Each structure stands twice: as structure tokens, then as C-alpha cells.
Amino acid sequence: MAKASLLKTALIYDFDGTLARGNMQEVTFIPSVGMGIGDFWGEADRLTRQADGDNILMYMQLMLHRARENGTPITKKDLREHGQDVKLFDGLKSDLTGRGWFERMDAFGARYGLEIEHYIVSAGLEEMIDGCPIRDAFRHVFASKFVYDEAGTAIWPAVGVNYTTKTQYLFRINKGVLNHWEHDKINRFIPDEDRPVPFERMIFLGDGDTDVPTMKMMHTKGGFSIAVYDPRNSERDQQKIYGLISEDRVNFVAAADYREGSPLDLIVKGLIGRIAVNEGRMPADS
């Protein structure tokens, strides 16, 4: 009897607050242009209201403006270097045995006949994510990014991913469209059985208000959503996340602790097992 092929299953992550503490721009970029963190985001909010604009595009425009004023125009290389310093949550990077979160989930999925693919859908910057230590774990990154001139200097936002546009990228993963520009295939009817990754084989991990539309859509489409929180946050912040369960917007809540045996580790493994059972797959060692 021929061996059954592995079924593609997607683990989809927000970045800031989900895989890393805080916002990626805050670690080294904002200080490099001579601004305090609060001042930068306050100015971005002021400009957004003044222009009646999109907050993501306006913070990106402010990055360009402040960098030029500071005499240090932004390049892709600079942003990748800033991304090297993001503060990742525990358990994500490979340990001395070569097994971090991604390797463990891949191996666990394979036991159940599932091919785990990891994706990012983030309002943060693709260029910074490209520089972070875990970039190679992801099949594709959907995030905000700049367009560059011939000299390699960022000149304008090319893509702004905000809290509502995030939902479109679930459909792109669902239909196997791994770019921002191709719309024909997204709008074309494709039978569910011909889609590379059905919603029922998706798990989304996000944090806070900006991920609520994505988590809610995942929840209603038959996939699974997990709200994570920084364990260092206040109890009030944690209770706000727990409220998403009572509002039926998310399936689970857990601390952003990616170490083996953590509640989040057990929840995701449990969901992978549930997906496998729903697909009629049993673990290889059963």
C-alpha cells in the first residue's frame, strides 16, 4: 500500500507581541533616529489623525522622514541589521540539541502525517523580520515593507499590513498565493479540495486588538486561533486577552512561552493532533 502523502498544515503567526516582545522598531531603530519610543508613536498617531490616514503607512512614512532628518536614510541592509536585535520569546530559537519550537512542531506534525508550514502575517516590517534569527523557519512572510530606489534607499511604503487587511493573507495561504500583488487567483473560485491549505488545517497565533479580526475569521472558518500574551505584562492586560474567549473571538489563550512542555506547546500539539484526527490520520507510532 502506498504511503499517504503529508497534508499541508499552516501555523500562522503575528510577530510583534506574539513572537517577540514589544514592537520591532523600538529596540534599535527608533533610538537610532534620535527619538524616544513614546515620542515616535505619539507623533505617528498625531500624523495619522491629521491626515485621516492609515496608521501603518503613517508610521512607515515617519520612519523615512526621521531617518532623512537624522542624515541616515534607510536601506534594506540597515533594517535587516535592526531586525537581528528583536527580543524573541523563550523557546523559539534552536537549543543546543538543534530543536527549537519550529523543529519540534515540524516533527510532531510529521508523526501525524502533517507537513507543518510556518507563516508570518504582521504589520511590522518584512525587512526587519528578514534579519531576525528565526527567519529561515518561515515558508513566507506577509508584512509591511518599503520600495527602494536604484541606490537601495527606501523611498516609500510599498505594502502596509493593518489589522483588517491581515485577513486577506489567510486566503492567500489558503489558495497558495504567496505574494501581495496577485489578485486574480484570490478572487477566482477554487473548490475547497483544490486549495493547498484548507482553513480547517490552520492555526493562528496573535496578540491584542490588532489581531482580533484575523482570529475571529479563523475561528468562524473552521480553523483555530490562540491569543498569546507576554507573561511579564500586568494582570489587567492578561485579563483583556482572556476576555476574547468570553466574546467568542478566540479558541485559546496562553502565555507566549514556546518552550517544550509549556501550556502553549501543549495547546498547539493538541490542535495538531485534532487536525490529524479530523483528517483520519493517526500517529506513526500508534
Secondary structure, DSSP 4 states (H G I P E B T S, - for coil): -PPPPPEEEEEEE--BTTTBSS-GGGTTHHHHTT--HHHHHHHHHHHHHHHT--HHHHHHHHHHHHHHHTT---BHHHHHHHHTT--BPTT-S--TTS--HHHHHHHHHHHTTEEEEEEEEEEEEHHHHHHSTTGGG-SEEEEEEEEE-TTSBEEEEEE---TTTHHHHHHHHHHT--SSS--HHHHS---GGGSSS-GGGEEEEE-SGGGHHHHHHHHHTT-EEEEEE-TTS-HHHHHHHHHHHHTTS-SEEEES--STTSHHHHHHHHHHHHHHHHTT---TT-
